[in-house]
Amino acid sequence: MSLDVSPALLEKAERGEVDEREFVDCVRTSLPYAWDLISSLVAQMEVDGTGFADNQVPPPSEQDRGQLLRAMASDAIRGALQRHFGVRLAFQNCHRVAVFGPEPDAVERHARFTSVRAQLLNQSPLLRDC
């Protein structure tokens, strides 16, 4: 299971719409490594004022890597995180998460980061088993 969904939140989902803030809180508590990494990248981007920040450090454990993969692989989770933080997220390999701010050049920068060329240049024998 990728999220620890409380019985109350599950009941709400079974009845109909769920408040996205409750979903985001569920993500925060269920995937703390992914949450902390994305939060720190957003903070770094804001401090640097560049409209971009990325992580190039592998997760410290397979459990943490799993959290990151679940957060980035789910359209619902990734979308909720993007809306919550006001950024666009991108992902390469098994740990390289990037955040892009709302700056005008963010679309072009995101396109470069998610390009086939960038993916190929980001390969490493060390990442083959991640």
C-alpha positions as CSV (number, residue, x, y, z in Angstrom):
1,M,0.0,0.0,0.0
2,S,1.5,3.4,-0.9
3,L,-0.6,5.6,1.4
4,D,-1.7,5.1,5.0
5,V,-5.3,6.1,4.6
6,S,-7.3,6.7,7.8
7,P,-10.7,5.0,8.0
8,A,-12.3,8.4,8.1
9,L,-10.6,9.5,4.9
10,L,-11.4,6.3,3.2
11,E,-15.1,6.6,4.2
12,K,-15.2,10.2,2.7
13,A,-13.7,8.8,-0.5
14,E,-16.3,6.1,-0.6
15,R,-19.1,8.7,-0.2
16,G,-17.8,11.1,-2.8
17,E,-15.3,13.9,-3.2
18,V,-12.4,14.3,-0.8
19,D,-10.9,17.7,0.2
20,E,-7.5,17.9,-1.5
21,R,-6.0,19.3,1.7
22,E,-6.9,16.1,3.5
23,F,-5.3,14.1,0.7
24,V,-2.1,16.2,0.8
25,D,-1.9,15.6,4.5
26,C,-2.3,11.9,4.0
27,V,0.6,12.0,1.5
28,R,2.7,14.1,3.9
29,T,2.2,11.6,6.7
30,S,2.4,8.4,4.5
31,L,5.5,9.4,2.4
32,P,7.6,11.6,4.8
33,Y,10.9,11.1,2.9
34,A,9.3,12.2,-0.4
35,W,7.5,15.1,1.3
36,D,10.6,16.3,3.0
37,L,12.7,16.1,-0.1
38,I,10.2,18.0,-2.2
39,S,9.7,20.6,0.6
40,S,13.4,21.1,0.8
41,L,13.7,21.6,-2.9
42,V,10.9,24.1,-3.0
43,A,12.6,26.0,-0.1
44,Q,16.0,25.8,-1.9
45,M,14.5,27.1,-5.1
46,E,12.9,30.1,-3.3
47,V,16.1,30.9,-1.4
48,D,18.2,30.7,-4.6
49,G,15.7,32.7,-6.6
50,T,16.4,30.6,-9.7
51,G,13.0,29.0,-10.3
52,F,14.6,25.6,-10.2
53,A,16.1,23.1,-7.8
54,D,16.9,19.4,-8.1
55,N,18.1,16.5,-6.0
56,Q,21.1,14.5,-7.1
57,V,21.6,12.5,-3.9
58,P,20.2,8.9,-3.8
59,P,17.8,8.2,-1.0
60,P,19.4,6.7,2.1
61,S,17.3,3.5,2.0
62,E,15.2,1.4,-0.3
63,Q,12.2,2.4,1.8
64,D,12.9,6.0,1.1
65,R,13.4,5.3,-2.6
66,G,10.1,3.5,-2.6
67,Q,8.3,6.5,-1.1
68,L,9.8,8.8,-3.8
69,L,8.9,6.4,-6.6
70,R,5.3,6.2,-5.3
71,A,5.0,9.9,-5.0
72,M,6.3,10.6,-8.5
73,A,4.6,7.7,-10.2
74,S,1.1,8.5,-9.1
75,D,-0.6,11.2,-11.2
76,A,-2.9,12.0,-8.3
77,I,-0.1,12.4,-5.7
78,R,2.2,14.3,-8.1
79,G,-0.6,16.6,-9.1
80,A,-1.7,17.3,-5.6
81,L,2.0,18.0,-4.6
82,Q,2.4,20.4,-7.5
83,R,-0.8,22.3,-6.6
84,H,0.1,22.4,-2.9
85,F,3.6,23.7,-3.5
86,G,2.8,25.8,-6.6
87,V,5.5,24.1,-8.6
88,R,5.9,21.7,-11.5
89,L,7.7,18.4,-10.7
90,A,9.9,16.3,-12.9
91,F,11.7,13.0,-12.3
92,Q,14.7,11.2,-13.7
93,N,16.1,7.8,-12.9
94,C,15.3,6.7,-9.4
95,H,15.9,9.8,-7.3
96,R,16.5,12.9,-9.3
97,V,13.5,15.1,-8.5
98,A,13.4,18.6,-9.8
99,V,11.0,21.5,-9.0
100,F,10.2,24.3,-11.4
101,G,8.7,27.6,-10.3
102,P,6.2,29.7,-12.1
103,E,8.9,31.9,-13.8
104,P,8.5,32.5,-17.6
105,D,11.5,30.4,-18.5
106,A,10.3,27.4,-16.4
107,V,8.5,25.8,-19.4
108,E,11.7,25.7,-21.5
109,R,13.8,24.6,-18.5
110,H,11.3,21.8,-17.7
111,A,11.3,20.7,-21.4
112,R,15.2,20.5,-21.3
113,F,15.2,18.6,-18.0
114,T,12.6,16.0,-19.3
115,S,14.1,15.6,-22.8
116,V,15.5,12.4,-24.1
117,R,18.9,14.0,-24.2
118,A,18.8,15.0,-20.6
119,Q,17.7,11.5,-19.6
120,L,20.6,9.9,-21.5
121,L,23.1,12.3,-20.0
122,N,21.8,11.5,-16.5
123,Q,22.7,7.8,-16.8
124,S,25.2,6.1,-14.6
125,P,26.2,2.5,-14.0
126,L,25.7,3.2,-10.3
127,L,22.0,3.7,-11.0
128,R,21.2,0.6,-12.9
129,D,19.7,-1.3,-10.0
130,C,17.8,1.5,-8.4
